[in-house]
């Protein structure tokens, strides 16, 4: 975990925003009850949307993706060290 009062590395914030928030919102598009009488009940709510995001964040962050923008790469040793302390 981060030490209280320490800033997150810029790439860690970008990675979080890119994967967690985007995938959470995408998770809301999961059709969970196609026979529901209202649109609100047809799609995933918070719990399922976050489970979707968590699952795909783990998949995306655990595999190498060669890209010019380093936000797509796994956390660096420095980022891991900062998060552990």
N, CA, C and O atoms as CSV, one atom per row, in Angstrom:
chain,resi,resn,atom,element,x,y,z
A,1,UNK,N,N,0.837,-1.178,0.000
A,1,UNK,CA,C,0.000,0.000,0.000
A,1,UNK,C,C,0.882,1.241,0.000
A,1,UNK,O,O,2.043,1.193,0.405
A,2,UNK,N,N,0.323,2.336,-0.453
A,2,UNK,CA,C,1.054,3.588,-0.453
A,2,UNK,C,C,1.162,4.145,0.953
A,2,UNK,O,O,0.278,3.937,1.785
A,3,UNK,N,N,2.256,4.858,1.213
A,3,UNK,CA,C,2.372,5.555,2.485
A,3,UNK,C,C,1.435,6.750,2.461
A,3,UNK,O,O,1.249,7.391,1.426
A,4,UNK,N,N,0.856,7.036,3.599
A,4,UNK,CA,C,-0.072,8.166,3.702
A,4,UNK,C,C,0.627,9.450,3.263
A,4,UNK,O,O,1.754,9.728,3.672
A,5,UNK,N,N,-0.048,10.214,2.436
A,5,UNK,CA,C,0.488,11.494,1.993
A,5,UNK,C,C,1.386,11.430,0.767
A,5,UNK,O,O,1.795,12.467,0.244
A,6,UNK,N,N,1.695,10.224,0.303
A,6,UNK,CA,C,2.536,10.095,-0.892
A,6,UNK,C,C,1.694,10.126,-2.139
A,6,UNK,O,O,0.595,9.572,-2.174
A,7,UNK,N,N,2.209,10.774,-3.163
A,7,UNK,CA,C,1.500,10.821,-4.437
A,7,UNK,C,C,1.730,9.532,-5.205
A,7,UNK,O,O,2.788,8.912,-5.102
A,8,UNK,N,N,0.741,9.143,-5.965
A,8,UNK,CA,C,0.898,8.003,-6.863
A,8,UNK,C,C,1.756,8.433,-8.037
A,8,UNK,O,O,1.688,9.590,-8.453
A,9,UNK,N,N,2.571,7.523,-8.588
A,9,UNK,CA,C,3.294,7.849,-9.821
A,9,UNK,C,C,2.284,8.168,-10.930
A,9,UNK,O,O,1.200,7.586,-10.977
A,10,UNK,N,N,2.646,9.083,-11.807
A,10,UNK,CA,C,1.745,9.531,-12.872
A,10,UNK,C,C,1.241,8.359,-13.709
A,10,UNK,O,O,0.052,8.283,-14.017
A,11,UNK,N,N,2.135,7.449,-14.076
A,11,UNK,CA,C,1.707,6.314,-14.893
A,11,UNK,C,C,0.743,5.406,-14.149
A,11,UNK,O,O,-0.145,4.814,-14.762
A,12,UNK,N,N,0.901,5.289,-12.846
A,12,UNK,CA,C,-0.014,4.461,-12.062
A,12,UNK,C,C,-1.419,5.067,-12.074
A,12,UNK,O,O,-2.407,4.338,-12.167
A,13,UNK,N,N,-1.510,6.371,-11.983
A,13,UNK,CA,C,-2.811,7.039,-12.025
A,13,UNK,C,C,-3.437,6.862,-13.399
A,13,UNK,O,O,-4.623,6.547,-13.507
A,14,UNK,N,N,-2.651,7.061,-14.446
A,14,UNK,CA,C,-3.167,6.894,-15.808
A,14,UNK,C,C,-3.620,5.458,-16.041
A,14,UNK,O,O,-4.654,5.224,-16.665
A,15,UNK,N,N,-2.847,4.499,-15.542
A,15,UNK,CA,C,-3.202,3.092,-15.715
A,15,UNK,C,C,-4.514,2.793,-15.002
A,15,UNK,O,O,-5.385,2.115,-15.547
A,16,UNK,N,N,-4.652,3.302,-13.783
A,16,UNK,CA,C,-5.884,3.095,-13.034
A,16,UNK,C,C,-7.075,3.690,-13.781
A,16,UNK,O,O,-8.105,3.037,-13.945
A,17,UNK,N,N,-6.925,4.919,-14.224
A,17,UNK,CA,C,-8.029,5.583,-14.927
A,17,UNK,C,C,-8.380,4.841,-16.211
A,17,UNK,O,O,-9.553,4.625,-16.516
A,18,UNK,N,N,-7.361,4.459,-16.950
A,18,UNK,CA,C,-7.596,3.806,-18.231
A,18,UNK,C,C,-8.321,2.479,-18.068
A,18,UNK,O,O,-9.320,2.222,-18.739
A,19,UNK,N,N,-7.818,1.646,-17.183
A,19,UNK,CA,C,-8.376,0.307,-17.058
A,19,UNK,C,C,-9.555,0.215,-16.101
A,19,UNK,O,O,-10.617,-0.272,-16.492
A,20,UNK,N,N,-9.406,0.658,-14.882
A,20,UNK,CA,C,-10.459,0.433,-13.894
A,20,UNK,C,C,-11.726,1.216,-14.208
A,20,UNK,O,O,-12.815,0.643,-14.259
A,21,UNK,N,N,-11.593,2.495,-14.413
A,21,UNK,CA,C,-12.779,3.320,-14.626
A,21,UNK,C,C,-13.449,2.992,-15.955
A,21,UNK,O,O,-14.667,2.817,-16.010
A,22,UNK,N,N,-12.672,2.908,-17.015
A,22,UNK,CA,C,-13.263,2.593,-18.315
A,22,UNK,C,C,-13.933,1.227,-18.305
A,22,UNK,O,O,-15.061,1.086,-18.775
A,23,UNK,N,N,-13.252,0.228,-17.776
A,23,UNK,CA,C,-13.820,-1.116,-17.768
A,23,UNK,C,C,-15.041,-1.217,-16.847
A,23,UNK,O,O,-15.963,-1.987,-17.118
A,24,UNK,N,N,-15.045,-0.449,-15.773
A,24,UNK,CA,C,-16.219,-0.430,-14.904
A,24,UNK,C,C,-17.429,0.072,-15.684
A,24,UNK,O,O,-18.501,-0.532,-15.640
A,25,UNK,N,N,-17.252,1.169,-16.390
A,25,UNK,CA,C,-18.367,1.717,-17.168
A,25,UNK,C,C,-18.774,0.755,-18.286
A,25,UNK,O,O,-19.961,0.597,-18.575
A,26,UNK,N,N,-17.802,0.125,-18.901
A,26,UNK,CA,C,-18.098,-0.868,-19.928
A,26,UNK,C,C,-18.867,-2.050,-19.329
A,26,UNK,O,O,-19.734,-2.632,-19.981
A,27,UNK,N,N,-18.540,-2.393,-18.090
A,27,UNK,CA,C,-19.223,-3.487,-17.397
A,27,UNK,C,C,-20.706,-3.246,-17.223
A,27,UNK,O,O,-21.487,-4.193,-17.139
A,28,UNK,N,N,-21.102,-1.976,-17.169
A,28,UNK,CA,C,-22.528,-1.666,-17.060
A,28,UNK,C,C,-23.298,-2.075,-18.306
A,28,UNK,O,O,-24.524,-2.178,-18.265
A,29,UNK,N,N,-22.607,-2.308,-19.405
A,29,UNK,CA,C,-23.284,-2.681,-20.651
A,29,UNK,C,C,-23.573,-4.178,-20.742
A,29,UNK,O,O,-24.141,-4.645,-21.730
A,30,UNK,N,N,-23.182,-4.925,-19.713
A,30,UNK,CA,C,-23.481,-6.357,-19.710
A,30,UNK,C,C,-24.988,-6.573,-19.582
A,30,UNK,O,O,-25.628,-6.040,-18.675
A,31,UNK,N,N,-25.533,-7.346,-20.485
A,31,UNK,CA,C,-26.954,-7.681,-20.450
A,31,UNK,C,C,-27.139,-8.786,-19.414
A,31,UNK,O,O,-26.615,-9.887,-19.583
A,32,UNK,N,N,-27.876,-8.503,-18.350
A,32,UNK,CA,C,-28.062,-9.492,-17.290
A,32,UNK,C,C,-29.476,-10.062,-17.254
A,32,UNK,O,O,-29.697,-11.140,-16.702
A,33,UNK,N,N,-30.434,-9.342,-17.840
A,33,UNK,CA,C,-31.812,-9.836,-17.878
A,33,UNK,C,C,-32.499,-9.255,-19.111
A,33,UNK,O,O,-33.107,-8.187,-19.045
A,34,UNK,N,N,-32.401,-9.952,-20.217
A,34,UNK,CA,C,-32.948,-9.420,-21.466
A,34,UNK,C,C,-34.472,-9.349,-21.472
A,34,UNK,O,O,-35.055,-8.669,-22.316
A,35,UNK,N,N,-35.108,-10.029,-20.559
A,35,UNK,CA,C,-36.572,-10.011,-20.490
A,35,UNK,C,C,-37.118,-9.001,-19.483
A,35,UNK,O,O,-38.323,-8.971,-19.236
A,36,UNK,N,N,-36.255,-8.180,-18.901
A,36,UNK,CA,C,-36.700,-7.190,-17.915
A,36,UNK,C,C,-37.650,-6.188,-18.565
A,36,UNK,O,O,-37.570,-5.908,-19.761
A,37,UNK,N,N,-38.537,-5.666,-17.751
A,37,UNK,CA,C,-39.545,-4.728,-18.267
A,37,UNK,C,C,-39.013,-3.309,-18.435
A,37,UNK,O,O,-39.632,-2.495,-19.121
A,38,UNK,N,N,-37.878,-3.003,-17.819
A,38,UNK,CA,C,-37.303,-1.666,-17.980
A,38,UNK,C,C,-35.844,-1.786,-18.397
A,38,UNK,O,O,-35.177,-2.782,-18.114
A,39,UNK,N,N,-35.371,-0.764,-19.068
A,39,UNK,CA,C,-33.971,-0.738,-19.517
A,39,UNK,C,C,-33.035,-0.789,-18.319
A,39,UNK,O,O,-31.990,-1.439,-18.373
A,40,UNK,N,N,-33.400,-0.109,-17.238
A,40,UNK,CA,C,-32.567,-0.054,-16.035
A,40,UNK,C,C,-32.277,-1.438,-15.469
A,40,UNK,O,O,-31.199,-1.668,-14.921
A,41,UNK,N,N,-33.222,-2.360,-15.594
A,41,UNK,CA,C,-33.059,-3.700,-15.029
A,41,UNK,C,C,-32.403,-4.688,-16.002
A,41,UNK,O,O,-32.070,-5.808,-15.615
A,42,UNK,N,N,-32.219,-4.285,-17.235
A,42,UNK,CA,C,-31.635,-5.183,-18.230
A,42,UNK,C,C,-30.120,-5.299,-18.111
A,42,UNK,O,O,-29.537,-6.320,-18.475
A,43,UNK,N,N,-29.488,-4.246,-17.599
A,43,UNK,CA,C,-28.029,-4.191,-17.620
A,43,UNK,C,C,-27.426,-4.246,-16.218
A,43,UNK,O,O,-28.109,-4.005,-15.223
A,44,UNK,N,N,-26.159,-4.562,-16.162
A,44,UNK,CA,C,-25.460,-4.767,-14.894
A,44,UNK,C,C,-25.413,-3.497,-14.047
A,44,UNK,O,O,-25.235,-2.391,-14.556
A,45,UNK,N,N,-25.575,-3.691,-12.752
A,45,UNK,CA,C,-25.454,-2.593,-11.795
A,45,UNK,C,C,-24.030,-2.568,-11.248
A,45,UNK,O,O,-23.145,-3.236,-11.784
A,46,UNK,N,N,-23.811,-1.811,-10.197
A,46,UNK,CA,C,-22.463,-1.537,-9.688
A,46,UNK,C,C,-21.637,-2.796,-9.391
A,46,UNK,O,O,-20.490,-2.904,-9.824
A,47,UNK,N,N,-22.217,-3.734,-8.662
A,47,UNK,CA,C,-21.446,-4.912,-8.239
A,47,UNK,C,C,-20.926,-5.705,-9.440
A,47,UNK,O,O,-19.744,-6.044,-9.483
A,48,UNK,N,N,-21.780,-6.003,-10.403
A,48,UNK,CA,C,-21.341,-6.767,-11.579
A,48,UNK,C,C,-20.407,-5.958,-12.468
A,48,UNK,O,O,-19.470,-6.503,-13.050
A,49,UNK,N,N,-20.662,-4.660,-12.572
A,49,UNK,CA,C,-19.785,-3.809,-13.376
A,49,UNK,C,C,-18.377,-3.793,-12.791
A,49,UNK,O,O,-17.397,-3.850,-13.534
A,50,UNK,N,N,-18.266,-3.713,-11.447
A,50,UNK,CA,C,-16.939,-3.697,-10.823
A,50,UNK,C,C,-16.264,-5.060,-10.910
A,50,UNK,O,O,-15.045,-5.132,-11.070
A,51,UNK,N,N,-17.025,-6.132,-10.808
A,51,UNK,CA,C,-16.439,-7.470,-10.976
A,51,UNK,C,C,-15.866,-7.615,-12.379
A,51,UNK,O,O,-14.779,-8.165,-12.553
A,52,UNK,N,N,-16.581,-7.132,-13.368
A,52,UNK,CA,C,-16.116,-7.145,-14.751
A,52,UNK,C,C,-14.806,-6.358,-14.866
A,52,UNK,O,O,-13.836,-6.834,-15.456
A,53,UNK,N,N,-14.793,-5.147,-14.294
A,53,UNK,CA,C,-13.594,-4.295,-14.352
A,53,UNK,C,C,-12.406,-4.952,-13.657
A,53,UNK,O,O,-11.295,-4.944,-14.187
A,54,UNK,N,N,-12.630,-5.510,-12.495
A,54,UNK,CA,C,-11.549,-6.148,-11.741
A,54,UNK,C,C,-10.973,-7.337,-12.510
A,54,UNK,O,O,-9.755,-7.499,-12.588
A,55,UNK,N,N,-11.834,-8.150,-13.066
A,55,UNK,CA,C,-11.381,-9.312,-13.835
A,55,UNK,C,C,-10.503,-8.870,-15.005
A,55,UNK,O,O,-9.402,-9.388,-15.189
A,56,UNK,N,N,-10.990,-7.914,-15.792
A,56,UNK,CA,C,-10.249,-7.502,-16.983
A,56,UNK,C,C,-9.023,-6.662,-16.654
A,56,UNK,O,O,-8.047,-6.688,-17.405
A,57,UNK,N,N,-9.045,-5.921,-15.557
A,57,UNK,CA,C,-7.830,-5.199,-15.124
A,57,UNK,C,C,-6.713,-6.194,-14.844
A,57,UNK,O,O,-5.573,-5.998,-15.265
A,58,UNK,N,N,-7.047,-7.255,-14.134
A,58,UNK,CA,C,-6.038,-8.277,-13.832
A,58,UNK,C,C,-5.498,-8.895,-15.110
A,58,UNK,O,O,-4.294,-9.121,-15.228
A,59,UNK,N,N,-6.371,-9.168,-16.063
A,59,UNK,CA,C,-5.929,-9.756,-17.334
A,59,UNK,C,C,-5.021,-8.802,-18.095
A,59,UNK,O,O,-3.964,-9.200,-18.584
A,60,UNK,N,N,-5.429,-7.558,-18.193
A,60,UNK,CA,C,-4.678,-6.584,-18.981
A,60,UNK,C,C,-3.353,-6.206,-18.335
A,60,UNK,O,O,-2.352,-6.033,-19.031
A,61,UNK,N,N,-3.335,-6.076,-17.015
A,61,UNK,CA,C,-2.111,-5.665,-16.335
A,61,UNK,C,C,-1.119,-6.810,-16.162
A,61,UNK,O,O,0.045,-6.574,-15.836
A,62,UNK,N,N,-1.563,-8.044,-16.374
A,62,UNK,CA,C,-0.653,-9.178,-16.187
A,62,UNK,C,C,0.004,-9.621,-17.490
A,62,UNK,O,O,0.841,-10.523,-17.483
A,63,UNK,N,N,-0.361,-9.006,-18.595
A,63,UNK,CA,C,0.245,-9.410,-19.865
A,63,UNK,C,C,0.917,-8.213,-20.542
A,63,UNK,O,O,0.452,-7.077,-20.453
A,64,UNK,N,N,2.001,-8.505,-21.204
A,64,UNK,CA,C,2.763,-7.463,-21.881
A,64,UNK,C,C,2.035,-7.021,-23.136
A,64,UNK,O,O,1.579,-7.841,-23.932
A,65,UNK,N,N,1.936,-5.721,-23.297
A,65,UNK,CA,C,1.325,-5.130,-24.482
A,65,UNK,C,C,2.314,-4.098,-24.999
A,65,UNK,O,O,2.454,-3.025,-24.411
A,66,UNK,N,N,2.989,-4.402,-26.071
A,66,UNK,CA,C,4.015,-3.503,-26.598
A,66,UNK,C,C,3.324,-2.291,-27.221
A,66,UNK,O,O,2.570,-2.409,-28.187
A,67,UNK,N,N,3.601,-1.138,-26.649
A,67,UNK,CA,C,2.953,0.087,-27.090
A,67,UNK,C,C,3.872,1.254,-26.753
A,67,UNK,O,O,4.613,1.196,-25.772
A,68,UNK,N,N,3.830,2.297,-27.544
A,68,UNK,CA,C,4.684,3.459,-27.292
A,68,UNK,C,C,4.317,4.174,-26.002
A,68,UNK,O,O,5.183,4.768,-25.359
A,69,UNK,N,N,3.055,4.128,-25.618
A,69,UNK,CA,C,2.616,4.764,-24.381
A,69,UNK,C,C,2.849,3.782,-23.233
A,69,UNK,O,O,2.209,2.731,-23.192
A,70,UNK,N,N,3.757,4.101,-22.293
A,70,UNK,CA,C,4.097,3.154,-21.224
A,70,UNK,C,C,2.962,2.844,-20.263
A,70,UNK,O,O,3.088,1.932,-19.446
A,71,UNK,N,N,1.855,3.579,-20.339
A,71,UNK,CA,C,0.734,3.288,-19.451
A,71,UNK,C,C,0.165,1.902,-19.721
A,71,UNK,O,O,-0.485,1.324,-18.850
A,72,UNK,N,N,0.396,1.366,-20.898
A,72,UNK,CA,C,-0.125,0.049,-21.246
A,72,UNK,C,C,0.779,-1.081,-20.785
A,72,UNK,O,O,0.396,-2.248,-20.867
A,73,UNK,N,N,1.949,-0.762,-20.310
A,73,UNK,CA,C,2.893,-1.785,-19.865
A,73,UNK,C,C,2.636,-2.140,-18.400
A,73,UNK,O,O,2.022,-1.356,-17.678
A,74,UNK,N,N,3.094,-3.305,-17.954
A,74,UNK,CA,C,2.932,-3.667,-16.547
A,74,UNK,C,C,3.627,-2.643,-15.651
A,74,UNK,O,O,4.508,-1.921,-16.118
A,75,UNK,N,N,3.249,-2.566,-14.375
A,75,UNK,CA,C,3.891,-1.625,-13.461
A,75,UNK,C,C,5.407,-1.841,-13.412
A,75,UNK,O,O,5.887,-2.974,-13.460
A,76,UNK,N,N,6.138,-0.752,-13.318
A,76,UNK,CA,C,7.596,-0.838,-13.219
A,76,UNK,C,C,7.982,-1.305,-11.815
A,76,UNK,O,O,7.144,-1.340,-10.914
A,77,UNK,N,N,9.252,-1.662,-11.639
A,77,UNK,CA,C,9.723,-2.077,-10.310
A,77,UNK,C,C,9.555,-0.940,-9.311
A,77,UNK,O,O,9.223,-1.175,-8.149
A,78,UNK,N,N,9.783,0.288,-9.759
A,78,UNK,CA,C,9.622,1.443,-8.865
A,78,UNK,C,C,8.170,1.586,-8.407
A,78,UNK,O,O,7.914,1.830,-7.228
A,79,UNK,N,N,7.217,1.436,-9.335
A,79,UNK,CA,C,5.806,1.537,-8.970
A,79,UNK,C,C,5.418,0.433,-7.988
A,79,UNK,O,O,4.693,0.680,-7.024
A,80,UNK,N,N,5.895,-0.764,-8.230
A,80,UNK,CA,C,5.599,-1.885,-7.331
A,80,UNK,C,C,6.185,-1.618,-5.958
A,80,UNK,O,O,5.527,-1.861,-4.946
A,81,UNK,N,N,7.417,-1.119,-5.908
A,81,UNK,CA,C,8.081,-0.824,-4.637
A,81,UNK,C,C,7.298,0.249,-3.870
A,81,UNK,O,O,7.105,0.126,-2.660
A,82,UNK,N,N,6.847,1.296,-4.563
A,82,UNK,CA,C,6.103,2.376,-3.916
A,82,UNK,C,C,4.786,1.836,-3.359
A,82,UNK,O,O,4.392,2.203,-2.252
A,83,UNK,N,N,4.108,0.982,-4.100
A,83,UNK,CA,C,2.821,0.465,-3.655
A,83,UNK,C,C,2.976,-0.487,-2.474
A,83,UNK,O,O,2.062,-0.584,-1.654
A,84,UNK,N,N,4.093,-1.188,-2.360
A,84,UNK,CA,C,4.291,-2.144,-1.267
A,84,UNK,C,C,4.606,-1.453,0.052
A,84,UNK,O,O,4.342,-2.010,1.117
A,85,UNK,N,N,5.161,-0.259,-0.002
A,85,UNK,CA,C,5.560,0.437,1.252
A,85,UNK,C,C,4.461,1.265,1.791
A,85,UNK,O,O,4.625,1.909,2.827
